[in-house]
Amino acid sequence: MTGTPQWTERFVLLYFSGDEGRARVPEVFPAHHAYTASFRAQRPDQLLLTGPFADSSPGQPGAMNVFATREAAEEFAADDPFVTEGVVASWSVRTWLTGED
């Protein structure tokens, strides 16, 4: 053990939705799911993790996606039906450092 972490950058895409958007999830989910599968097929190793949070809290993100690059995260959000159809009110990408020492 060296004591100095070796950091790897990952990029977390956070989705924020209001009550109206969350109510539309069942309607838009099939298109979102197909888009996610297509993105993964076209961009292997870019979308690492995806899914909603188990509890919904006002002002907190409702879903999180982890990507290998910021560009992939931003490209995903730009065309995701959850975003284009208004399920997601806003989104942001944050750099997340993962590491082992």
Biopython code that builds the backbone (N, CA, C, O; Angstrom):
import numpy as np
from Bio.PDB.StructureBuilder import StructureBuilder

atoms = [
    (1, "MET", "N", (0.831, -1.181, 0.000)),
    (1, "MET", "CA", (0.000, 0.000, 0.000)),
    (1, "MET", "C", (0.880, 1.251, 0.000)),
    (1, "MET", "O", (1.727, 1.429, 0.876)),
    (2, "THR", "N", (0.670, 2.100, -0.981)),
    (2, "THR", "CA", (1.524, 3.279, -1.100)),
    (2, "THR", "C", (0.997, 4.466, -0.313)),
    (2, "THR", "O", (1.768, 5.356, 0.047)),
    (3, "GLY", "N", (-0.303, 4.497, -0.039)),
    (3, "GLY", "CA", (-0.888, 5.603, 0.688)),
    (3, "GLY", "C", (-1.294, 6.762, -0.206)),
    (3, "GLY", "O", (-2.006, 7.661, 0.240)),
    (4, "THR", "N", (-0.853, 6.762, -1.467)),
    (4, "THR", "CA", (-1.221, 7.810, -2.409)),
    (4, "THR", "C", (-2.198, 7.224, -3.416)),
    (4, "THR", "O", (-1.842, 6.315, -4.167)),
    (5, "PRO", "N", (-3.422, 7.731, -3.442)),
    (5, "PRO", "CA", (-4.397, 7.160, -4.376)),
    (5, "PRO", "C", (-4.040, 7.449, -5.828)),
    (5, "PRO", "O", (-3.484, 8.498, -6.152)),
    (6, "GLN", "N", (-4.361, 6.521, -6.671)),
    (6, "GLN", "CA", (-4.235, 6.688, -8.112)),
    (6, "GLN", "C", (-5.636, 6.998, -8.628)),
    (6, "GLN", "O", (-6.479, 6.104, -8.700)),
    (7, "TRP", "N", (-5.892, 8.244, -8.985)),
    (7, "TRP", "CA", (-7.233, 8.677, -9.343)),
    (7, "TRP", "C", (-7.568, 8.357, -10.795)),
    (7, "TRP", "O", (-6.739, 8.496, -11.694)),
    (8, "THR", "N", (-8.796, 7.931, -10.990)),
    (8, "THR", "CA", (-9.361, 7.754, -12.323)),
    (8, "THR", "C", (-10.559, 8.674, -12.421)),
    (8, "THR", "O", (-11.434, 8.649, -11.555)),
    (9, "GLU", "N", (-10.612, 9.487, -13.466)),
    (9, "GLU", "CA", (-11.755, 10.372, -13.658)),
    (9, "GLU", "C", (-12.921, 9.616, -14.276)),
    (9, "GLU", "O", (-12.758, 8.868, -15.239)),
    (10, "ARG", "N", (-14.081, 9.825, -13.711)),
    (10, "ARG", "CA", (-15.343, 9.364, -14.268)),
    (10, "ARG", "C", (-16.253, 10.585, -14.289)),
    (10, "ARG", "O", (-15.991, 11.572, -13.601)),
    (11, "PHE", "N", (-17.318, 10.517, -15.074)),
    (11, "PHE", "CA", (-18.190, 11.675, -15.242)),
    (11, "PHE", "C", (-19.626, 11.261, -14.951)),
    (11, "PHE", "O", (-20.188, 10.386, -15.611)),
    (12, "VAL", "N", (-20.202, 11.909, -13.952)),
    (12, "VAL", "CA", (-21.527, 11.554, -13.451)),
    (12, "VAL", "C", (-22.549, 12.527, -14.031)),
    (12, "VAL", "O", (-22.473, 13.736, -13.816)),
    (13, "LEU", "N", (-23.496, 11.977, -14.763)),
    (13, "LEU", "CA", (-24.603, 12.748, -15.316)),
    (13, "LEU", "C", (-25.771, 12.617, -14.347)),
    (13, "LEU", "O", (-26.259, 11.515, -14.098)),
    (14, "LEU", "N", (-26.214, 13.739, -13.806)),
    (14, "LEU", "CA", (-27.323, 13.755, -12.850)),
    (14, "LEU", "C", (-28.557, 14.346, -13.523)),
    (14, "LEU", "O", (-28.480, 15.390, -14.170)),
    (15, "TYR", "N", (-29.689, 13.674, -13.367)),
    (15, "TYR", "CA", (-30.960, 14.124, -13.929)),
    (15, "TYR", "C", (-31.859, 14.637, -12.816)),
    (15, "TYR", "O", (-32.024, 13.986, -11.784)),
    (16, "PHE", "N", (-32.436, 15.808, -13.036)),
    (16, "PHE", "CA", (-33.363, 16.412, -12.083)),
    (16, "PHE", "C", (-34.731, 16.521, -12.760)),
    (16, "PHE", "O", (-34.831, 16.985, -13.896)),
    (17, "SER", "N", (-35.772, 16.098, -12.065)),
    (17, "SER", "CA", (-37.137, 16.155, -12.599)),
    (17, "SER", "C", (-38.087, 16.674, -11.541)),
    (17, "SER", "O", (-37.900, 16.449, -10.346)),
    (18, "GLY", "N", (-39.106, 17.370, -12.001)),
    (18, "GLY", "CA", (-40.178, 17.782, -11.105)),
    (18, "GLY", "C", (-41.270, 16.719, -11.097)),
    (18, "GLY", "O", (-41.139, 15.687, -11.756)),
    (19, "ASP", "N", (-42.332, 16.964, -10.363)),
    (19, "ASP", "CA", (-43.436, 16.002, -10.275)),
    (19, "ASP", "C", (-44.035, 15.688, -11.642)),
    (19, "ASP", "O", (-44.338, 14.533, -11.938)),
    (20, "GLU", "N", (-44.206, 16.717, -12.477)),
    (20, "GLU", "CA", (-44.777, 16.493, -13.812)),
    (20, "GLU", "C", (-43.908, 15.562, -14.640)),
    (20, "GLU", "O", (-44.417, 14.646, -15.286)),
    (21, "GLY", "N", (-42.614, 15.788, -14.623)),
    (21, "GLY", "CA", (-41.696, 14.940, -15.377)),
    (21, "GLY", "C", (-41.693, 13.511, -14.873)),
    (21, "GLY", "O", (-41.731, 12.566, -15.660)),
    (22, "ARG", "N", (-41.648, 13.354, -13.550)),
    (22, "ARG", "CA", (-41.644, 11.997, -12.980)),
    (22, "ARG", "C", (-42.922, 11.245, -13.339)),
    (22, "ARG", "O", (-42.893, 10.027, -13.510)),
    (23, "ALA", "N", (-44.031, 11.950, -13.452)),
    (23, "ALA", "CA", (-45.298, 11.301, -13.807)),
    (23, "ALA", "C", (-45.262, 10.754, -15.237)),
    (23, "ALA", "O", (-46.026, 9.849, -15.573)),
    (24, "ARG", "N", (-44.377, 11.299, -16.082)),
    (24, "ARG", "CA", (-44.293, 10.871, -17.479)),
    (24, "ARG", "C", (-43.283, 9.740, -17.697)),
    (24, "ARG", "O", (-43.142, 9.259, -18.822)),
    (25, "VAL", "N", (-42.587, 9.312, -16.660)),
    (25, "VAL", "CA", (-41.575, 8.261, -16.814)),
    (25, "VAL", "C", (-42.153, 7.009, -17.478)),
    (25, "VAL", "O", (-41.550, 6.527, -18.437)),
    (26, "PRO", "N", (-43.284, 6.451, -17.029)),
    (26, "PRO", "CA", (-43.777, 5.224, -17.673)),
    (26, "PRO", "C", (-44.048, 5.388, -19.167)),
    (26, "PRO", "O", (-43.838, 4.454, -19.941)),
    (27, "GLU", "N", (-44.506, 6.555, -19.571)),
    (27, "GLU", "CA", (-44.811, 6.825, -20.972)),
    (27, "GLU", "C", (-43.546, 6.895, -21.828)),
    (27, "GLU", "O", (-43.530, 6.376, -22.944)),
    (28, "VAL", "N", (-42.496, 7.525, -21.325)),
    (28, "VAL", "CA", (-41.288, 7.792, -22.107)),
    (28, "VAL", "C", (-40.214, 6.726, -21.901)),
    (28, "VAL", "O", (-39.275, 6.637, -22.692)),
    (29, "PHE", "N", (-40.342, 5.918, -20.851)),
    (29, "PHE", "CA", (-39.294, 4.944, -20.526)),
    (29, "PHE", "C", (-38.941, 4.014, -21.685)),
    (29, "PHE", "O", (-37.751, 3.781, -21.902)),
    (30, "PRO", "N", (-39.895, 3.465, -22.444)),
    (30, "PRO", "CA", (-39.492, 2.561, -23.540)),
    (30, "PRO", "C", (-38.534, 3.229, -24.547)),
    (30, "PRO", "O", (-37.579, 2.598, -24.999)),
    (31, "ALA", "N", (-38.783, 4.486, -24.893)),
    (31, "ALA", "CA", (-37.893, 5.191, -25.816)),
    (31, "ALA", "C", (-36.533, 5.446, -25.162)),
    (31, "ALA", "O", (-35.497, 5.309, -25.813)),
    (32, "HIS", "N", (-36.533, 5.814, -23.887)),
    (32, "HIS", "CA", (-35.286, 6.033, -23.149)),
    (32, "HIS", "C", (-34.476, 4.736, -23.076)),
    (32, "HIS", "O", (-33.263, 4.743, -23.287)),
    (33, "HIS", "N", (-35.145, 3.638, -22.779)),
    (33, "HIS", "CA", (-34.460, 2.340, -22.664)),
    (33, "HIS", "C", (-33.844, 1.930, -24.002)),
    (33, "HIS", "O", (-32.706, 1.461, -24.039)),
    (34, "ALA", "N", (-34.585, 2.103, -25.099)),
    (34, "ALA", "CA", (-34.064, 1.772, -26.430)),
    (34, "ALA", "C", (-32.865, 2.664, -26.772)),
    (34, "ALA", "O", (-31.873, 2.193, -27.328)),
    (35, "TYR", "N", (-32.963, 3.951, -26.436)),
    (35, "TYR", "CA", (-31.868, 4.881, -26.682)),
    (35, "TYR", "C", (-30.622, 4.468, -25.893)),
    (35, "TYR", "O", (-29.512, 4.489, -26.425)),
    (36, "THR", "N", (-30.809, 4.095, -24.633)),
    (36, "THR", "CA", (-29.689, 3.672, -23.793)),
    (36, "THR", "C", (-29.002, 2.443, -24.382)),
    (36, "THR", "O", (-27.774, 2.386, -24.440)),
    (37, "ALA", "N", (-29.786, 1.463, -24.817)),
    (37, "ALA", "CA", (-29.217, 0.250, -25.411)),
    (37, "ALA", "C", (-28.453, 0.579, -26.693)),
    (37, "ALA", "O", (-27.376, 0.035, -26.934)),
    (38, "SER", "N", (-29.004, 1.457, -27.503)),
    (38, "SER", "CA", (-28.350, 1.857, -28.749)),
    (38, "SER", "C", (-27.047, 2.613, -28.466)),
    (38, "SER", "O", (-26.034, 2.377, -29.124)),
    (39, "PHE", "N", (-27.078, 3.512, -27.495)),
    (39, "PHE", "CA", (-25.881, 4.267, -27.123)),
    (39, "PHE", "C", (-24.783, 3.308, -26.671)),
    (39, "PHE", "O", (-23.626, 3.447, -27.069)),
    (40, "ARG", "N", (-25.144, 2.346, -25.847)),
    (40, "ARG", "CA", (-24.153, 1.375, -25.353)),
    (40, "ARG", "C", (-23.563, 0.563, -26.504)),
    (40, "ARG", "O", (-22.364, 0.282, -26.515)),
    (41, "ALA", "N", (-24.394, 0.186, -27.466)),
    (41, "ALA", "CA", (-23.918, -0.604, -28.607)),
    (41, "ALA", "C", (-22.974, 0.219, -29.490)),
    (41, "ALA", "O", (-21.980, -0.299, -29.999)),
    (42, "GLN", "N", (-23.293, 1.495, -29.663)),
    (42, "GLN", "CA", (-22.491, 2.358, -30.528)),
    (42, "GLN", "C", (-21.252, 2.910, -29.840)),
    (42, "GLN", "O", (-20.257, 3.216, -30.497)),
    (43, "ARG", "N", (-21.310, 3.038, -28.524)),
    (43, "ARG", "CA", (-20.206, 3.625, -27.756)),
    (43, "ARG", "C", (-19.805, 2.682, -26.615)),
    (43, "ARG", "O", (-19.952, 3.028, -25.443)),
    (44, "PRO", "N", (-19.297, 1.486, -26.959)),
    (44, "PRO", "CA", (-18.944, 0.533, -25.899)),
    (44, "PRO", "C", (-17.941, 1.149, -24.915)),
    (44, "PRO", "O", (-17.070, 1.932, -25.295)),
    (45, "ASP", "N", (-18.086, 0.782, -23.677)),
    (45, "ASP", "CA", (-17.184, 1.217, -22.599)),
    (45, "ASP", "C", (-17.304, 2.694, -22.241)),
    (45, "ASP", "O", (-16.443, 3.215, -21.532)),
    (46, "GLN", "N", (-18.342, 3.385, -22.706)),
    (46, "GLN", "CA", (-18.527, 4.788, -22.352)),
    (46, "GLN", "C", (-19.561, 4.959, -21.238)),
    (46, "GLN", "O", (-19.325, 5.692, -20.278)),
    (47, "LEU", "N", (-20.699, 4.288, -21.363)),
    (47, "LEU", "CA", (-21.740, 4.350, -20.328)),
    (47, "LEU", "C", (-21.497, 3.194, -19.379)),
    (47, "LEU", "O", (-21.742, 2.038, -19.725)),
    (48, "LEU", "N", (-21.012, 3.502, -18.177)),
    (48, "LEU", "CA", (-20.572, 2.473, -17.233)),
    (48, "LEU", "C", (-21.687, 2.010, -16.300)),
    (48, "LEU", "O", (-21.793, 0.818, -16.008)),
    (49, "LEU", "N", (-22.512, 2.929, -15.835)),
    (49, "LEU", "CA", (-23.610, 2.623, -14.913)),
    (49, "LEU", "C", (-24.766, 3.565, -15.202)),
    (49, "LEU", "O", (-24.553, 4.707, -15.610)),
    (50, "THR", "N", (-25.992, 3.089, -14.992)),
    (50, "THR", "CA", (-27.152, 3.947, -15.198)),
    (50, "THR", "C", (-28.306, 3.479, -14.330)),
    (50, "THR", "O", (-28.481, 2.280, -14.110)),
    (51, "GLY", "N", (-29.089, 4.423, -13.839)),
    (51, "GLY", "CA", (-30.274, 4.034, -13.085)),
    (51, "GLY", "C", (-30.819, 5.142, -12.208)),
    (51, "GLY", "O", (-30.141, 6.132, -11.933)),
    (52, "PRO", "N", (-32.061, 4.957, -11.773)),
    (52, "PRO", "CA", (-32.697, 5.944, -10.896)),
    (52, "PRO", "C", (-32.299, 5.713, -9.439)),
    (52, "PRO", "O", (-31.851, 4.630, -9.061)),
    (53, "PHE", "N", (-32.474, 6.745, -8.644)),
    (53, "PHE", "CA", (-32.326, 6.591, -7.201)),
    (53, "PHE", "C", (-33.597, 5.956, -6.652)),
    (53, "PHE", "O", (-34.689, 6.185, -7.173)),
    (54, "ALA", "N", (-33.451, 5.169, -5.613)),
    (54, "ALA", "CA", (-34.591, 4.448, -5.041)),
    (54, "ALA", "C", (-35.597, 5.378, -4.371)),
    (54, "ALA", "O", (-36.795, 5.096, -4.347)),
    (55, "ASP", "N", (-35.103, 6.485, -3.829)),
    (55, "ASP", "CA", (-36.010, 7.429, -3.177)),
    (55, "ASP", "C", (-35.960, 8.754, -3.926)),
    (55, "ASP", "O", (-34.904, 9.185, -4.390)),
    (56, "SER", "N", (-37.089, 9.373, -4.031)),
    (56, "SER", "CA", (-37.162, 10.649, -4.727)),
    (56, "SER", "C", (-37.330, 11.748, -3.691)),
    (56, "SER", "O", (-38.271, 11.739, -2.898)),
    (57, "SER", "N", (-36.400, 12.694, -3.713)),
    (57, "SER", "CA", (-36.432, 13.805, -2.763)),
    (57, "SER", "C", (-36.455, 15.112, -3.539)),
    (57, "SER", "O", (-35.663, 15.287, -4.466)),
    (58, "PRO", "N", (-37.336, 16.028, -3.187)),
    (58, "PRO", "CA", (-37.382, 17.316, -3.879)),
    (58, "PRO", "C", (-36.021, 18.000, -3.873)),
    (58, "PRO", "O", (-35.342, 18.056, -2.848)),
    (59, "GLY", "N", (-35.639, 18.517, -5.033)),
    (59, "GLY", "CA", (-34.371, 19.228, -5.146)),
    (59, "GLY", "C", (-33.161, 18.337, -5.359)),
    (59, "GLY", "O", (-32.062, 18.831, -5.612)),
    (60, "GLN", "N", (-33.352, 17.036, -5.260)),
    (60, "GLN", "CA", (-32.254, 16.086, -5.445)),
    (60, "GLN", "C", (-32.389, 15.400, -6.802)),
    (60, "GLN", "O", (-33.490, 15.322, -7.347)),
    (61, "PRO", "N", (-31.273, 14.899, -7.355)),
    (61, "PRO", "CA", (-31.380, 14.201, -8.640)),
    (61, "PRO", "C", (-32.215, 12.939, -8.512)),
    (61, "PRO", "O", (-32.241, 12.293, -7.464)),
    (62, "GLY", "N", (-32.896, 12.602, -9.600)),
    (62, "GLY", "CA", (-33.718, 11.403, -9.613)),
    (62, "GLY", "C", (-33.017, 10.217, -10.233)),
    (62, "GLY", "O", (-33.420, 9.072, -10.026)),
    (63, "ALA", "N", (-31.952, 10.486, -11.007)),
    (63, "ALA", "CA", (-31.215, 9.406, -11.662)),
    (63, "ALA", "C", (-29.769, 9.815, -11.839)),
    (63, "ALA", "O", (-29.426, 10.997, -11.815)),
    (64, "MET", "N", (-28.925, 8.801, -12.017)),
    (64, "MET", "CA", (-27.495, 9.018, -12.157)),
    (64, "MET", "C", (-26.954, 8.077, -13.221)),
    (64, "MET", "O", (-27.335, 6.908, -13.283)),
    (65, "ASN", "N", (-26.078, 8.588, -14.042)),
    (65, "ASN", "CA", (-25.403, 7.796, -15.072)),
    (65, "ASN", "C", (-23.914, 8.084, -14.954)),
    (65, "ASN", "O", (-23.522, 9.237, -14.773)),
    (66, "VAL", "N", (-23.083, 7.060, -15.054)),
    (66, "VAL", "CA", (-21.637, 7.239, -14.930)),
    (66, "VAL", "C", (-20.999, 6.909, -16.279)),
    (66, "VAL", "O", (-21.257, 5.859, -16.867)),
    (67, "PHE", "N", (-20.158, 7.835, -16.756)),
    (67, "PHE", "CA", (-19.526, 7.706, -18.065)),
    (67, "PHE", "C", (-18.007, 7.751, -17.942)),
    (67, "PHE", "O", (-17.458, 8.236, -16.952)),
    (68, "ALA", "N", (-17.344, 7.231, -18.972)),
    (68, "ALA", "CA", (-15.884, 7.260, -19.024)),
    (68, "ALA", "C", (-15.365, 8.631, -19.433)),
    (68, "ALA", "O", (-14.257, 9.010, -19.053)),
    (69, "THR", "N", (-16.168, 9.395, -20.219)),
    (69, "THR", "CA", (-15.732, 10.721, -20.658)),
    (69, "THR", "C", (-16.865, 11.734, -20.494)),
    (69, "THR", "O", (-18.044, 11.380, -20.529)),
    (70, "ARG", "N", (-16.486, 12.988, -20.317)),
    (70, "ARG", "CA", (-17.471, 14.069, -20.232)),
    (70, "ARG", "C", (-18.227, 14.197, -21.546)),
    (70, "ARG", "O", (-19.440, 14.407, -21.554)),
    (71, "GLU", "N", (-17.510, 14.069, -22.653)),
    (71, "GLU", "CA", (-18.146, 14.195, -23.964)),
    (71, "GLU", "C", (-19.261, 13.171, -24.136)),
    (71, "GLU", "O", (-20.334, 13.502, -24.641)),
    (72, "ALA", "N", (-19.018, 11.942, -23.724)),
    (72, "ALA", "CA", (-20.047, 10.900, -23.837)),
    (72, "ALA", "C", (-21.252, 11.245, -22.971)),
    (72, "ALA", "O", (-22.390, 11.056, -23.400)),
    (73, "ALA", "N", (-21.024, 11.739, -21.775)),
    (73, "ALA", "CA", (-22.127, 12.121, -20.882)),
    (73, "ALA", "C", (-22.975, 13.217, -21.508)),
    (73, "ALA", "O", (-24.203, 13.137, -21.496)),
    (74, "GLU", "N", (-22.326, 14.241, -22.056)),
    (74, "GLU", "CA", (-23.051, 15.351, -22.655)),
    (74, "GLU", "C", (-23.786, 14.928, -23.922)),
    (74, "GLU", "O", (-24.908, 15.373, -24.162)),
    (75, "GLU", "N", (-23.169, 14.079, -24.732)),
    (75, "GLU", "CA", (-23.819, 13.581, -25.942)),
    (75, "GLU", "C", (-25.037, 12.726, -25.584)),
    (75, "GLU", "O", (-26.085, 12.829, -26.221)),
    (76, "PHE", "N", (-24.891, 11.897, -24.576)),
    (76, "PHE", "CA", (-26.011, 11.058, -24.144)),
    (76, "PHE", "C", (-27.189, 11.924, -23.729)),
    (76, "PHE", "O", (-28.312, 11.707, -24.183)),
    (77, "ALA", "N", (-26.943, 12.900, -22.872)),
    (77, "ALA", "CA", (-28.025, 13.750, -22.362)),
    (77, "ALA", "C", (-28.703, 14.540, -23.482)),
    (77, "ALA", "O", (-29.920, 14.725, -23.461)),
    (78, "ALA", "N", (-27.930, 15.000, -24.446)),
    (78, "ALA", "CA", (-28.480, 15.851, -25.503)),
    (78, "ALA", "C", (-29.600, 15.172, -26.284)),
    (78, "ALA", "O", (-30.542, 15.838, -26.714)),
    (79, "ASP", "N", (-29.511, 13.855, -26.474)),
    (79, "ASP", "CA", (-30.492, 13.148, -27.302)),
    (79, "ASP", "C", (-31.357, 12.144, -26.536)),
    (79, "ASP", "O", (-32.178, 11.453, -27.140)),
    (80, "ASP", "N", (-31.186, 12.058, -25.236)),
    (80, "ASP", "CA", (-31.976, 11.115, -24.436)),
    (80, "ASP", "C", (-33.449, 11.537, -24.453)),
    (80, "ASP", "O", (-33.758, 12.687, -24.142)),
    (81, "PRO", "N", (-34.361, 10.627, -24.808)),
    (81, "PRO", "CA", (-35.782, 10.975, -24.785)),
    (81, "PRO", "C", (-36.270, 11.510, -23.445)),
    (81, "PRO", "O", (-37.200, 12.316, -23.422)),
    (82, "PHE", "N", (-35.683, 11.099, -22.340)),
    (82, "PHE", "CA", (-36.073, 11.670, -21.051)),
    (82, "PHE", "C", (-35.816, 13.180, -21.042)),
    (82, "PHE", "O", (-36.574, 13.933, -20.430)),
    (83, "VAL", "N", (-34.765, 13.619, -21.710)),
    (83, "VAL", "CA", (-34.452, 15.047, -21.788)),
    (83, "VAL", "C", (-35.294, 15.713, -22.874)),
    (83, "VAL", "O", (-35.938, 16.730, -22.619)),
    (84, "THR", "N", (-35.295, 15.151, -24.074)),
    (84, "THR", "CA", (-35.979, 15.790, -25.203)),
    (84, "THR", "C", (-37.493, 15.816, -25.038)),
    (84, "THR", "O", (-38.159, 16.679, -25.610)),
    (85, "GLU", "N", (-38.047, 14.884, -24.265)),
    (85, "GLU", "CA", (-39.500, 14.826, -24.051)),
    (85, "GLU", "C", (-39.931, 15.493, -22.742)),
    (85, "GLU", "O", (-41.108, 15.441, -22.384)),
    (86, "GLY", "N", (-38.995, 16.118, -22.027)),
    (86, "GLY", "CA", (-39.343, 16.902, -20.851)),
    (86, "GLY", "C", (-39.503, 16.142, -19.546)),
    (86, "GLY", "O", (-39.974, 16.712, -18.561)),
    (87, "VAL", "N", (-39.124, 14.871, -19.512)),
    (87, "VAL", "CA", (-39.146, 14.145, -18.242)),
    (87, "VAL", "C", (-38.091, 14.749, -17.303)),
    (87, "VAL", "O", (-38.328, 14.909, -16.106)),
    (88, "VAL", "N", (-36.943, 15.074, -17.862)),
    (88, "VAL", "CA", (-35.849, 15.689, -17.119)),
    (88, "VAL", "C", (-35.949, 17.198, -17.282)),
    (88, "VAL", "O", (-35.925, 17.711, -18.401)),
    (89, "ALA", "N", (-36.061, 17.904, -16.164)),
    (89, "ALA", "CA", (-36.147, 19.366, -16.198)),
    (89, "ALA", "C", (-34.773, 19.998, -16.397)),
    (89, "ALA", "O", (-34.643, 21.019, -17.073)),
    (90, "SER", "N", (-33.751, 19.383, -15.805)),
    (90, "SER", "CA", (-32.377, 19.868, -15.964)),
    (90, "SER", "C", (-31.417, 18.723, -15.680)),
    (90, "SER", "O", (-31.779, 17.725, -15.057)),
    (91, "TRP", "N", (-30.207, 18.886, -16.142)),
    (91, "TRP", "CA", (-29.168, 17.881, -15.903)),
    (91, "TRP", "C", (-27.832, 18.578, -15.733)),
    (91, "TRP", "O", (-27.647, 19.718, -16.159)),
    (92, "SER", "N", (-26.906, 17.871, -15.104)),
    (92, "SER", "CA", (-25.544, 18.384, -14.952)),
    (92, "SER", "C", (-24.565, 17.223, -14.981)),
    (92, "SER", "O", (-24.913, 16.081, -14.682)),
    (93, "VAL", "N", (-23.342, 17.542, -15.346)),
    (93, "VAL", "CA", (-22.266, 16.544, -15.364)),
    (93, "VAL", "C", (-21.221, 16.983, -14.350)),
    (93, "VAL", "O", (-20.775, 18.130, -14.351)),
    (94, "ARG", "N", (-20.840, 16.049, -13.484)),
    (94, "ARG", "CA", (-19.807, 16.326, -12.481)),
    (94, "ARG", "C", (-18.669, 15.326, -12.636)),
    (94, "ARG", "O", (-18.889, 14.155, -12.945)),
    (95, "THR", "N", (-17.464, 15.804, -12.420)),
    (95, "THR", "CA", (-16.298, 14.922, -12.444)),
    (95, "THR", "C", (-16.213, 14.203, -11.111)),
    (95, "THR", "O", (-16.304, 14.822, -10.051)),
    (96, "TRP", "N", (-16.039, 12.905, -11.174)),
    (96, "TRP", "CA", (-15.948, 12.066, -9.989)),
    (96, "TRP", "C", (-14.607, 11.342, -10.039)),
    (96, "TRP", "O", (-14.285, 10.702, -11.040)),
    (97, "LEU", "N", (-13.840, 11.438, -8.984)),
    (97, "LEU", "CA", (-12.545, 10.766, -8.917)),
    (97, "LEU", "C", (-12.692, 9.472, -8.150)),
    (97, "LEU", "O", (-13.125, 9.463, -6.998)),
    (98, "THR", "N", (-12.329, 8.384, -8.796)),
    (98, "THR", "CA", (-12.345, 7.092, -8.117)),
    (98, "THR", "C", (-10.897, 6.645, -7.974)),
    (98, "THR", "O", (-10.060, 6.958, -8.820)),
    (99, "GLY", "N", (-10.611, 5.937, -6.936)),
    (99, "GLY", "CA", (-9.222, 5.524, -6.771)),
    (99, "GLY", "C", (-9.028, 4.431, -5.770)),
    (99, "GLY", "O", (-9.899, 4.118, -4.959)),
    (100, "GLU", "N", (-7.871, 3.867, -5.854)),
    (100, "GLU", "CA", (-7.422, 2.861, -4.896)),
    (100, "GLU", "C", (-6.009, 3.263, -4.478)),
    (100, "GLU", "O", (-5.246, 3.805, -5.277)),
    (101, "ASP", "N", (-5.677, 2.995, -3.236)),
    (101, "ASP", "CA", (-4.303, 3.305, -2.850)),
    (101, "ASP", "C", (-3.484, 2.058, -2.734)),
    (101, "ASP", "O", (-2.296, 2.127, -2.416)),
]
sb = StructureBuilder()
sb.init_structure("model")
sb.init_model(0)
sb.init_chain("A")
sb.init_seg("    ")
for serial, (resi, resn, name, xyz) in enumerate(atoms, 1):
    if name == "N":
        sb.init_residue(resn, " ", resi, " ")
    sb.init_atom(name, np.array(xyz, "f"), 0.0, 1.0, " ", f" {name:<3s}", serial, name[0])
structure = sb.get_structure()
